[in-house]
Amino acid sequence: MNWKKVAVCVAAMFIFAVPSWAGSFGVYGSYWDSDSGGSSWGGGVRVGFDFFKWMELEFHGTYFPDFGADVLGSSVDITATPVDGGLRFNFLPDKKINFYAGAGASYYFMDASDGSMDNTTGWYGEAGLEFGKNSRFFVEAMWRDMDTTLSFGSFDEDANFDGITGQVGFNWKWGK
């Protein structure tokens, strides 16, 4: 047996497992007010992995079922599912009230009742407050930046979904 290979594999396992030593899981309700797509209520889940107490790698996905747009006098129903990944910085991680801010990249799964809509990428910036110790109530505001195209055969309409998103929910933290 080659002990160097075993030692390297064990060391790699510990290095890649570091984010799982501490983290968070949450659920939330959300409201997104966009430029050309109107607004929609939705819900989502989030998970985060701590690199340090003050820095977290986070992922969240939200489902927004009720956007609408008027194109050439007809109403088009739009659903959006952004999947986000980025870094979050906790300014008071050990306190009962924690202020945080972060930013990252998003991939948007888009669907329209009429025509077709391109899935696309974008970015987000967020800031929020958490209240509690291990079980935390949170409120946050997020700015989303995203442009896509709604196609009706030979006619294309650009849609701008830039806008503010508000989220309210609960996070459960584990680890140190």
C-alpha positions as CSV (number, residue, x, y, z in Angstrom):
1,M,0.0,0.0,0.0
2,N,1.3,3.5,-0.9
3,W,1.1,5.6,2.3
4,K,1.7,8.9,0.5
5,K,-1.4,8.4,-1.7
6,V,-3.5,7.5,1.4
7,A,-2.1,10.6,3.3
8,V,-2.8,12.9,0.4
9,C,-6.4,11.5,0.0
10,V,-7.1,11.9,3.8
11,A,-5.7,15.5,3.7
12,A,-7.8,16.4,0.7
13,M,-10.9,14.9,2.4
14,F,-10.3,17.1,5.4
15,I,-9.6,20.2,3.4
16,F,-12.8,19.8,1.2
17,A,-14.8,19.0,4.3
18,V,-13.9,22.2,6.1
19,P,-17.0,24.1,4.8
20,S,-19.3,21.4,6.3
21,W,-18.0,21.9,9.8
22,A,-20.2,25.0,10.2
23,G,-23.0,26.4,8.2
24,S,-26.6,27.3,7.9
25,F,-29.9,26.2,6.3
26,G,-32.9,28.4,5.8
27,V,-36.3,28.9,4.3
28,Y,-37.9,32.2,3.3
29,G,-40.7,34.1,1.6
30,S,-39.8,36.6,-1.0
31,Y,-41.1,39.5,-3.1
32,W,-39.4,40.7,-6.3
33,D,-40.3,44.0,-7.9
34,S,-38.6,44.1,-11.4
35,D,-38.5,46.8,-14.0
36,S,-40.4,45.3,-17.0
37,G,-41.7,42.0,-15.6
38,G,-43.9,43.5,-12.9
39,S,-43.6,41.9,-9.4
40,S,-44.1,38.5,-7.9
41,W,-44.3,36.8,-4.5
42,G,-42.3,33.6,-4.1
43,G,-40.4,31.3,-1.7
44,G,-37.0,29.7,-1.5
45,V,-34.3,27.8,0.4
46,R,-30.8,28.7,1.2
47,V,-27.7,26.9,2.5
48,G,-24.4,28.4,3.6
49,F,-21.0,27.0,4.5
50,D,-18.7,29.0,6.8
51,F,-15.1,29.5,5.7
52,F,-14.6,31.7,8.8
53,K,-17.2,33.0,11.3
54,W,-17.3,36.3,9.3
55,M,-17.3,34.8,5.8
56,E,-19.8,32.3,4.3
57,L,-20.2,30.7,0.9
58,E,-24.0,30.7,0.3
59,F,-26.4,29.3,-2.2
60,H,-30.1,30.0,-2.6
61,G,-32.8,29.2,-5.0
62,T,-36.2,31.0,-5.2
63,Y,-39.3,30.3,-7.2
64,F,-41.4,33.3,-8.5
65,P,-44.5,32.1,-10.2
66,D,-46.5,35.2,-11.0
67,F,-44.6,37.8,-13.1
68,G,-46.5,39.3,-16.0
69,A,-45.7,41.4,-19.0
70,D,-47.8,43.2,-21.7
71,V,-46.3,42.5,-25.1
72,L,-48.1,43.9,-28.2
73,G,-51.4,44.3,-26.2
74,S,-51.5,40.7,-24.9
75,S,-50.6,39.5,-21.4
76,V,-47.8,37.0,-20.9
77,D,-47.4,35.1,-17.7
78,I,-43.7,34.6,-16.7
79,T,-42.1,32.4,-14.0
80,A,-38.6,32.9,-12.8
81,T,-36.3,30.6,-10.7
82,P,-33.0,32.3,-9.8
83,V,-30.3,30.1,-8.4
84,D,-27.7,32.2,-6.6
85,G,-24.2,31.6,-5.3
86,G,-21.9,34.0,-3.7
87,L,-20.0,35.2,-0.6
88,R,-21.7,36.7,2.5
89,F,-19.8,38.7,5.1
90,N,-21.1,38.6,8.7
91,F,-20.2,41.7,10.7
92,L,-21.4,40.5,14.1
93,P,-21.4,36.7,13.8
94,D,-21.3,36.0,17.6
95,K,-24.0,38.5,18.6
96,K,-27.8,38.0,18.9
97,I,-28.2,40.6,16.1
98,N,-26.0,40.1,13.1
99,F,-25.7,42.5,10.2
100,Y,-24.5,40.9,6.9
101,A,-23.8,41.9,3.3
102,G,-22.8,39.9,0.3
103,A,-22.8,39.5,-3.5
104,G,-22.6,36.8,-6.1
105,A,-23.7,35.4,-9.4
106,S,-27.1,34.1,-10.5
107,Y,-28.5,31.8,-13.1
108,Y,-32.1,32.4,-14.0
109,F,-34.4,29.7,-15.3
110,M,-37.2,31.5,-17.1
111,D,-40.5,30.4,-18.6
112,A,-43.3,32.2,-20.4
113,S,-46.9,31.2,-21.2
114,D,-46.6,32.5,-24.7
115,G,-43.5,32.5,-26.9
116,S,-40.1,31.4,-25.4
117,M,-37.8,33.1,-22.9
118,D,-34.0,32.8,-22.7
119,N,-32.5,31.4,-19.5
120,T,-29.7,33.8,-18.5
121,T,-27.1,34.9,-16.0
122,G,-27.0,37.9,-13.7
123,W,-25.6,39.1,-10.4
124,Y,-27.0,40.2,-7.0
125,G,-26.0,42.2,-4.0
126,E,-27.6,41.7,-0.6
127,A,-27.7,43.2,2.9
128,G,-29.7,42.0,5.9
129,L,-30.2,41.4,9.6
130,E,-30.4,38.1,11.5
131,F,-31.9,37.9,15.0
132,G,-31.1,35.0,17.4
133,K,-28.3,32.6,18.1
134,N,-28.6,29.2,16.4
135,S,-32.2,29.6,15.1
136,R,-32.3,33.0,13.5
137,F,-35.1,35.1,12.0
138,F,-33.8,37.2,9.1
139,V,-34.9,40.1,6.9
140,E,-32.9,41.1,3.9
141,A,-32.9,43.3,0.8
142,M,-31.4,42.1,-2.4
143,W,-30.7,43.9,-5.7
144,R,-31.0,41.7,-8.8
145,D,-29.5,42.6,-12.2
146,M,-30.8,40.5,-15.1
147,D,-31.8,41.1,-18.7
148,T,-33.4,38.4,-21.0
149,T,-35.2,38.1,-24.3
150,L,-38.9,37.1,-24.9
151,S,-39.3,35.6,-28.4
152,F,-42.5,35.3,-30.5
153,G,-41.2,33.6,-33.6
154,S,-39.6,36.4,-35.6
155,F,-40.3,39.1,-33.0
156,D,-38.0,39.5,-30.0
157,E,-38.7,41.7,-27.0
158,D,-36.0,42.6,-24.5
159,A,-37.1,42.3,-20.9
160,N,-35.3,43.9,-18.0
161,F,-35.8,42.2,-14.6
162,D,-33.5,44.5,-12.6
163,G,-35.0,45.3,-9.3
164,I,-35.2,45.0,-5.5
165,T,-36.1,41.7,-3.8
166,G,-37.1,41.5,-0.1
167,Q,-36.8,38.2,1.9
168,V,-38.1,37.2,5.3
169,G,-37.4,33.8,6.9
170,F,-35.6,31.5,9.3
171,N,-32.0,30.2,9.3
172,W,-30.7,27.3,11.4
173,K,-27.0,27.4,12.1
174,W,-24.8,24.4,13.0
175,G,-21.1,24.0,14.0
176,K,-18.8,26.7,15.4
